[in-house]
Amino acid sequence: MTLRDVADVWPICPGSGEKPAGWSGWPSDRRFAFILTHDVEQTRGMQRCLQLARMEKELGLVSAFNFVPEKYYLPPQVRDELSRSGLEIGVHDLRHDGKLYSSQKVFLRQALIINQYLRDWNSVGSDPARCTTT
């Protein structure tokens, strides 16, 4: 697929600014929302997770941190502190080697392992009570 193939919908699909039929709107009459996620990689990224999470908390933000469990070591204490803070912990690839989608067989095999990490890490999403509406 090339840019020319999607020129009529990229970067913004026509109609995307319209409210969906039957949608009651954002809480507290807010005008918009955004989702803040971090794909954390390498030792340097791991070392900065907690600092970033604390900075975001001071700003009233809640985000998700996504990790690659079989390529970059995630210290359990980092994962636990992020989780205790009400942040979402996720997996954004198993090994980050470009092979996750190389075939359906490879994907299904790796998906089982990814799902086990999600269970082991208690990755159930962020705590709605921590979400900000400011």
Backbone as a chain_set.jsonl record, in Angstrom:
{"seq": "MTLRDVADVWPICPGSGEKPAGWSGWPSDRRFAFILTHDVEQTRGMQRCLQLARMEKELGLVSAFNFVPEKYYLPPQVRDELSRSGLEIGVHDLRHDGKLYSSQKVFLRQALIINQYLRDWNSVGSDPARCTTT", "coords": {"N": [[0.844, -1.171, 0.0], [0.513, 2.195, -0.789], [1.053, 5.747, -0.217], [-0.459, 7.079, -2.124], [-2.551, 5.28, -2.497], [-4.139, 5.68, -0.279], [-4.772, 8.326, -0.219], [-7.198, 9.687, -0.164], [-8.122, 9.408, 2.404], [-6.12, 9.939, 4.196], [-4.211, 12.311, 6.014], [-6.383, 12.344, 7.702], [-9.452, 10.854, 7.962], [-12.299, 11.635, 6.047], [-15.154, 12.944, 7.664], [-14.438, 12.086, 10.161], [-14.447, 13.955, 12.14], [-16.997, 14.217, 12.965], [-19.6, 13.56, 15.344], [-20.309, 10.259, 16.423], [-23.314, 8.485, 15.596], [-25.782, 8.469, 18.079], [-23.996, 8.795, 20.147], [-23.201, 10.002, 23.322], [-21.312, 11.799, 24.103], [-18.241, 13.146, 25.595], [-17.237, 12.603, 29.032], [-18.342, 14.923, 31.561], [-18.922, 16.996, 29.816], [-16.691, 17.462, 28.205], [-14.583, 18.388, 25.41], [-12.847, 16.832, 23.906], [-10.662, 13.925, 23.874], [-7.615, 12.181, 24.614], [-5.234, 9.562, 24.1], [-2.535, 8.336, 25.847], [0.366, 6.66, 25.305], [3.264, 4.598, 25.827], [5.85, 3.016, 24.183], [8.176, 1.107, 25.427], [11.6, 0.66, 25.243], [14.84, -0.828, 25.318], [17.572, -0.529, 27.692], [17.942, 2.089, 28.626], [15.415, 3.223, 28.24], [13.892, 1.674, 30.039], [15.035, 2.509, 32.422], [14.042, 5.034, 32.657], [11.306, 4.949, 32.921], [9.882, 5.109, 35.435], [10.481, 7.69, 36.284], [9.292, 9.187, 34.225], [6.621, 8.397, 34.583], [6.103, 9.524, 37.103], [6.36, 12.259, 36.514], [4.217, 12.573, 34.723], [2.099, 11.986, 36.449], [2.18, 14.195, 38.16], [1.191, 16.061, 36.411], [-1.355, 15.259, 36.157], [-1.912, 13.193, 34.412], [-2.631, 9.988, 32.95], [-1.233, 7.063, 31.759], [-0.285, 4.434, 29.421], [2.132, 1.868, 29.541], [4.058, 0.04, 27.405], [5.739, -2.99, 26.823], [8.516, -5.062, 25.643], [8.851, -8.152, 26.292], [10.711, -10.331, 25.87], [12.997, -9.31, 24.826], [13.908, -6.902, 25.957], [14.825, -6.48, 29.206], [12.574, -6.222, 31.842], [12.525, -4.957, 34.902], [10.957, -6.448, 37.699], [10.23, -4.795, 39.859], [9.918, -2.278, 38.697], [7.783, -2.683, 36.94], [5.852, -3.425, 38.864], [5.633, -1.054, 40.411], [4.672, 0.773, 38.508], [2.211, -0.421, 37.962], [0.986, -0.388, 40.518], [0.614, 2.306, 40.684], [-1.58, 2.679, 39.173], [-1.333, 2.627, 36.457], [-1.487, 1.449, 33.068], [-0.147, -1.635, 31.99], [1.398, -3.135, 29.299], [2.06, -5.331, 26.456], [3.967, -4.92, 23.593], [5.132, -6.377, 21.651], [6.737, -9.537, 21.25], [9.475, -10.23, 20.881], [10.456, -8.203, 19.336], [11.569, -8.462, 16.79], [10.677, -8.318, 14.248], [9.301, -10.522, 13.334], [6.833, -11.266, 14.297], [4.448, -11.159, 12.801], [5.069, -12.777, 10.667], [3.99, -15.151, 9.765], [0.841, -16.865, 10.013], [0.996, -19.062, 11.674], [3.341, -18.56, 13.198], [2.526, -16.179, 14.453], [0.271, -17.061, 15.99], [1.502, -18.852, 17.74], [3.292, -17.145, 19.112], [1.446, -15.354, 20.157], [0.187, -16.818, 22.155], [2.232, -16.906, 24.061], [2.637, -14.164, 24.538], [0.119, -13.55, 25.63], [0.342, -15.021, 27.974], [2.33, -13.582, 29.327], [0.845, -11.223, 29.716], [-1.114, -12.161, 31.484], [0.544, -12.991, 33.632], [1.632, -10.554, 34.367], [-0.562, -9.264, 35.223], [-1.999, -7.599, 33.486], [-4.479, -5.69, 33.006], [-5.533, -3.377, 32.115], [-5.894, 0.188, 32.654], [-6.651, 1.772, 35.795], [-9.822, 2.946, 36.102], [-10.585, 4.822, 38.006], [-8.404, 6.41, 38.331], [-8.206, 7.926, 36.102], [-8.086, 11.089, 34.52], [-10.177, 13.983, 34.151], [-9.656, 16.523, 33.551]], "CA": [[0.0, 0.0, 0.0], [1.28, 3.431, -0.88], [0.33, 6.956, 0.168], [-1.43, 7.353, -3.174], [-3.704, 4.395, -2.299], [-4.966, 6.147, 0.835], [-4.754, 9.79, -0.262], [-8.508, 10.257, 0.144], [-8.428, 9.259, 3.829], [-4.926, 10.191, 5.007], [-4.035, 11.765, 7.359], [-7.633, 12.321, 8.462], [-10.557, 10.323, 7.178], [-13.455, 12.544, 6.024], [-16.225, 12.577, 8.582], [-13.934, 11.666, 11.47], [-14.719, 15.011, 13.105], [-18.415, 14.184, 13.328], [-19.945, 12.676, 16.454], [-21.001, 9.033, 16.002], [-24.751, 8.447, 15.887], [-26.134, 7.925, 19.385], [-22.937, 9.007, 21.13], [-23.619, 11.051, 24.261], [-20.222, 12.747, 24.312], [-17.222, 12.895, 26.616], [-17.681, 12.922, 30.4], [-18.262, 16.314, 32.042], [-19.029, 17.895, 28.655], [-15.38, 17.757, 27.608], [-14.656, 18.473, 23.949], [-12.016, 15.821, 23.264], [-9.846, 13.073, 24.735], [-6.474, 11.589, 23.931], [-4.666, 8.386, 24.746], [-1.096, 8.494, 25.978], [1.03, 5.368, 25.471], [4.723, 4.583, 25.67], [6.488, 1.752, 23.833], [9.443, 1.229, 26.142], [12.625, -0.225, 24.714], [16.233, -0.717, 25.718], [17.864, -0.269, 29.103], [17.733, 3.505, 28.909], [13.98, 3.423, 28.359], [13.457, 1.061, 31.299], [15.523, 3.327, 33.531], [13.322, 6.31, 32.698], [9.859, 4.734, 33.055], [9.312, 5.602, 36.688], [10.598, 9.153, 36.273], [8.256, 9.684, 33.323], [5.32, 8.174, 35.226], [5.945, 10.525, 38.17], [6.121, 13.556, 35.867], [2.853, 12.561, 34.207], [1.182, 12.039, 37.591], [2.152, 15.596, 38.596], [0.394, 16.793, 35.43], [-2.703, 14.701, 36.143], [-2.049, 12.304, 33.262], [-2.572, 8.552, 33.142], [-0.8, 6.511, 30.48], [0.016, 3.007, 29.325], [3.519, 1.541, 29.233], [4.092, -1.227, 26.68], [7.081, -3.549, 26.881], [8.899, -6.199, 24.806], [9.374, -8.948, 27.401], [11.792, -11.27, 25.593], [14.166, -8.633, 24.272], [14.371, -5.895, 26.911], [14.49, -6.904, 30.562], [11.729, -5.323, 32.629], [12.626, -5.313, 36.325], [9.638, -6.596, 38.32], [9.902, -3.665, 40.733], [9.448, -1.192, 37.832], [6.432, -3.073, 36.519], [4.963, -3.37, 40.027], [5.382, 0.335, 40.794], [3.776, 1.35, 37.5], [0.892, -1.013, 38.165], [0.444, 0.155, 41.775], [0.245, 3.699, 40.424], [-2.804, 2.694, 38.387], [-1.027, 2.746, 35.034], [-1.659, 0.224, 32.303], [1.066, -2.325, 31.559], [1.068, -3.945, 28.132], [3.113, -5.952, 25.646], [3.801, -4.456, 22.217], [5.741, -7.397, 20.798], [7.395, -10.519, 22.107], [10.934, -10.106, 20.754], [10.752, -7.003, 18.538], [12.496, -8.908, 15.752], [10.016, -8.22, 12.948], [8.775, -11.817, 12.911], [5.547, -11.56, 14.935], [3.418, -11.366, 11.781], [5.663, -13.413, 9.49], [3.023, -16.144, 9.309], [-0.215, -17.073, 10.995], [1.489, -20.054, 12.635], [4.252, -17.858, 14.106], [1.743, -15.251, 15.25], [-0.543, -17.775, 16.972], [2.416, -19.389, 18.751], [3.78, -16.043, 19.938], [0.301, -14.762, 20.861], [0.004, -17.588, 23.389], [3.269, -16.472, 25.007], [2.302, -12.782, 24.9], [-1.023, -13.589, 26.541], [0.816, -15.498, 29.281], [2.951, -12.41, 29.975], [-0.223, -10.328, 30.151], [-1.694, -12.739, 32.707], [1.559, -12.944, 34.705], [1.833, -9.152, 34.744], [-1.863, -8.72, 35.616], [-2.272, -6.487, 32.557], [-5.93, -5.648, 32.852], [-5.931, -2.02, 31.756], [-5.664, 1.182, 33.693], [-7.682, 1.936, 36.804], [-10.65, 4.077, 35.681], [-10.662, 5.825, 39.069], [-7.241, 7.268, 38.235], [-8.262, 8.729, 34.87], [-8.389, 12.501, 34.759], [-11.099, 14.629, 33.225], [-9.344, 17.965, 33.586]], "C": [[0.895, 1.241, 0.0], [0.419, 4.602, -0.428], [-0.749, 7.287, -0.856], [-2.704, 6.517, -2.988], [-4.657, 4.896, -1.213], [-5.094, 7.664, 0.874], [-6.099, 10.405, 0.11], [-8.884, 10.152, 1.62], [-7.243, 9.564, 4.743], [-4.537, 11.645, 4.93], [-5.32, 11.713, 8.173], [-8.761, 11.88, 7.544], [-11.726, 11.305, 7.209], [-14.56, 12.034, 6.948], [-15.749, 12.201, 9.972], [-14.159, 12.724, 12.542], [-16.165, 15.051, 13.562], [-18.646, 13.226, 14.494], [-20.644, 11.439, 15.909], [-22.478, 9.088, 16.4], [-24.988, 7.806, 17.249], [-25.099, 8.135, 20.473], [-23.288, 10.187, 22.018], [-22.509, 12.049, 24.573], [-19.271, 12.34, 25.421], [-17.769, 13.235, 27.996], [-17.484, 14.406, 30.712], [-18.269, 17.325, 30.899], [-17.68, 18.304, 28.076], [-15.505, 17.695, 26.101], [-13.839, 17.408, 23.236], [-11.306, 14.98, 24.319], [-8.64, 12.617, 23.927], [-5.957, 10.428, 24.76], [-3.152, 8.527, 24.706], [-0.471, 7.129, 26.243], [2.526, 5.522, 25.241], [5.162, 3.176, 25.301], [7.907, 1.846, 24.362], [10.424, 0.187, 25.63], [13.984, 0.132, 25.295], [16.384, -0.341, 27.186], [17.569, 1.17, 29.478], [16.238, 3.819, 29.077], [13.434, 2.865, 29.663], [13.839, 1.945, 32.483], [14.73, 4.616, 33.692], [11.817, 6.169, 32.913], [9.276, 5.386, 34.296], [9.38, 7.119, 36.765], [9.508, 9.76, 35.395], [6.872, 9.536, 33.959], [5.073, 9.203, 36.331], [5.669, 11.912, 37.587], [4.687, 13.646, 35.356], [1.843, 12.679, 35.342], [1.05, 13.476, 38.1], [1.288, 16.456, 37.669], [-1.046, 16.279, 35.351], [-2.967, 13.769, 34.987], [-1.962, 10.844, 33.684], [-2.21, 7.951, 31.792], [-0.624, 5.003, 30.56], [1.473, 2.854, 28.937], [3.539, 0.148, 28.629], [5.53, -1.699, 26.536], [7.263, -4.719, 25.909], [9.602, -7.195, 25.734], [10.554, -9.869, 27.088], [12.966, -10.634, 24.866], [14.76, -7.649, 25.266], [13.903, -6.294, 28.303], [13.699, -5.828, 31.287], [11.824, -5.743, 34.092], [11.236, -5.386, 36.965], [9.259, -5.404, 39.196], [9.417, -2.464, 39.916], [8.013, -1.472, 37.407], [5.454, -2.95, 37.682], [4.641, -1.939, 40.431], [4.456, 1.022, 39.79], [2.345, 0.862, 37.713], [0.236, -0.48, 39.433], [-0.015, 1.604, 41.606], [-1.011, 3.814, 39.568], [-2.578, 2.818, 36.899], [-1.195, 1.402, 34.348], [-0.308, -0.319, 31.877], [0.673, -3.231, 30.397], [2.297, -4.525, 27.463], [2.914, -5.472, 24.217], [4.56, -5.299, 21.217], [6.41, -8.375, 21.739], [8.906, -10.337, 22.093], [11.381, -8.884, 19.963], [11.77, -7.311, 17.438], [11.875, -8.873, 14.36], [9.369, -9.505, 12.481], [7.385, -12.13, 13.456], [4.469, -11.883, 13.908], [3.968, -12.056, 10.53], [4.786, -14.527, 8.927], [1.963, -16.297, 10.388], [0.255, -18.044, 12.075], [2.408, -19.398, 13.667], [3.464, -16.925, 15.026], [0.967, -15.982, 16.349], [0.327, -18.358, 18.084], [2.897, -18.284, 19.684], [2.645, -15.379, 20.717], [0.018, -15.504, 22.163], [0.997, -17.135, 24.461], [2.998, -15.044, 25.474], [1.149, -12.761, 25.892], [-0.631, -14.113, 27.917], [1.519, -14.377, 30.032], [1.875, -11.466, 30.508], [-0.894, -10.84, 31.425], [-0.718, -12.632, 33.873], [1.738, -11.53, 35.24], [0.535, -8.495, 35.214], [-2.209, -7.489, 34.777], [-3.75, -6.46, 32.227], [-6.425, -4.268, 32.445], [-5.679, -1.074, 32.909], [-6.863, 1.263, 34.621], [-8.536, 3.153, 36.439], [-10.742, 5.179, 36.741], [-9.505, 6.797, 39.001], [-7.285, 8.186, 37.017], [-8.705, 10.144, 35.184], [-9.389, 13.023, 33.75], [-10.864, 16.132, 33.225], [-8.885, 18.438, 32.238]], "O": [[1.9, 1.305, 0.708], [-0.795, 4.469, -0.275], [-1.838, 7.728, -0.488], [-3.804, 6.984, -3.284], [-5.844, 4.571, -1.228], [-5.485, 8.226, 1.897], [-6.147, 11.516, 0.638], [-9.872, 10.752, 2.043], [-7.37, 9.451, 5.963], [-4.532, 12.192, 3.827], [-5.343, 11.095, 9.238], [-8.987, 12.465, 6.485], [-12.111, 11.764, 8.284], [-14.85, 10.838, 6.993], [-16.566, 12.014, 10.874], [-14.07, 12.423, 13.732], [-16.52, 15.831, 14.447], [-17.968, 12.205, 14.613], [-21.49, 11.554, 15.022], [-22.833, 9.673, 17.423], [-24.46, 6.732, 17.54], [-25.3, 7.701, 21.607], [-23.636, 11.258, 21.521], [-22.755, 13.049, 25.247], [-19.466, 11.328, 26.095], [-18.669, 14.066, 28.117], [-16.576, 15.05, 30.189], [-17.677, 18.398, 31.017], [-17.554, 19.392, 27.514], [-16.403, 17.045, 25.565], [-14.108, 17.106, 22.073], [-11.35, 15.29, 25.509], [-8.653, 12.666, 22.698], [-6.212, 10.332, 25.96], [-2.568, 8.803, 23.658], [-0.736, 6.509, 27.273], [2.986, 6.44, 24.562], [4.874, 2.232, 26.037], [8.739, 2.571, 23.816], [10.124, -1.006, 25.586], [14.224, 1.266, 25.706], [15.435, 0.107, 27.83], [17.006, 1.435, 30.54], [15.855, 4.591, 29.957], [12.61, 3.501, 30.319], [13.064, 2.108, 33.426], [14.751, 5.224, 34.762], [11.123, 7.173, 33.071], [8.295, 6.125, 34.218], [8.45, 7.763, 37.251], [8.872, 10.74, 35.782], [6.05, 10.448, 33.881], [3.956, 9.698, 36.477], [4.836, 12.653, 38.11], [4.02, 14.666, 35.531], [0.844, 13.388, 35.216], [-0.048, 13.925, 38.43], [0.72, 17.46, 38.099], [-1.855, 16.795, 34.58], [-4.121, 13.566, 34.609], [-1.295, 10.511, 34.664], [-2.821, 8.297, 30.781], [-0.791, 4.387, 31.612], [1.991, 3.606, 28.111], [3.093, -0.813, 29.256], [6.421, -0.929, 26.179], [6.289, -5.29, 25.419], [10.812, -7.098, 25.941], [11.337, -10.161, 27.991], [13.834, -11.338, 24.348], [15.981, -7.567, 25.406], [12.703, -6.429, 28.541], [14.107, -4.667, 31.338], [11.267, -6.77, 34.481], [10.427, -4.475, 36.788], [8.085, -5.041, 39.267], [8.58, -1.701, 40.399], [7.143, -0.606, 37.502], [4.351, -2.43, 37.512], [3.494, -1.635, 40.76], [3.559, 1.768, 40.182], [1.394, 1.642, 37.651], [-0.952, -0.155, 39.423], [-0.919, 2.065, 42.302], [-1.46, 4.921, 39.269], [-3.516, 3.084, 36.149], [-1.06, 0.35, 34.973], [0.571, 0.433, 31.455], [-0.278, -4.005, 30.504], [3.429, -4.244, 27.856], [1.817, -5.597, 23.674], [4.618, -4.951, 20.037], [6.625, -8.062, 22.91], [9.546, -10.293, 23.144], [12.571, -8.569, 19.931], [12.697, -6.541, 17.188], [12.481, -9.346, 13.398], [8.924, -9.582, 11.336], [6.812, -13.163, 13.109], [3.662, -12.788, 14.123], [3.39, -11.929, 9.45], [4.84, -14.811, 7.73], [2.168, -15.903, 11.536], [-0.054, -17.865, 13.253], [2.275, -19.645, 14.865], [3.705, -16.886, 16.233], [1.001, -15.57, 17.509], [-0.075, -18.356, 19.248], [2.91, -18.459, 20.902], [2.865, -14.891, 21.826], [-0.351, -14.886, 23.163], [0.636, -17.0, 25.63], [3.114, -14.744, 26.662], [1.196, -12.035, 26.885], [-1.208, -13.698, 28.922], [1.331, -14.229, 31.24], [1.986, -10.967, 31.627], [-1.203, -10.065, 32.33], [-1.1, -12.232, 34.973], [1.968, -11.337, 36.434], [0.525, -7.315, 35.563], [-2.655, -6.47, 35.304], [-4.211, -7.118, 31.294], [-7.632, -4.027, 32.435], [-5.298, -1.49, 34.003], [-7.968, 0.862, 34.255], [-8.037, 4.278, 36.461], [-10.955, 6.344, 36.404], [-9.592, 7.897, 39.546], [-6.49, 9.119, 36.913], [-9.59, 10.365, 36.01], [-9.437, 12.549, 32.615], [-11.77, 16.913, 32.933], [-8.578, 19.618, 32.07]]}, "num_chains": 1, "name": "protein.A"}
